[in-house]
Amino acid sequence: MTTFEAAYRQAETMRASGATRDMLLDRAEGFDAAWQFSSAAAFRAVAGPAEASA
């Protein structure tokens, strides 16, 4: 399993446990700060795009 796959599974678990998009993006920023870019990308993928405001 790659680092991305492991982080993606972790992010999916967090999402299923009630984590908000903002919480996932905060976690991604932490990974960026630690130079763990594939983990950050996985969390952003699970967080999904920002919802369009009306």
CORRAZI-V204274 format. One line per field, one symbol per residue. burial: 1 if it has 16 or more other C-alpha atoms within 10 Angstrom, else 0. A space follows every 50 residues. Layout:
burial = ???
//
This chain:
burial = 00010011011101100000101110111010000011111111111000 0000
//
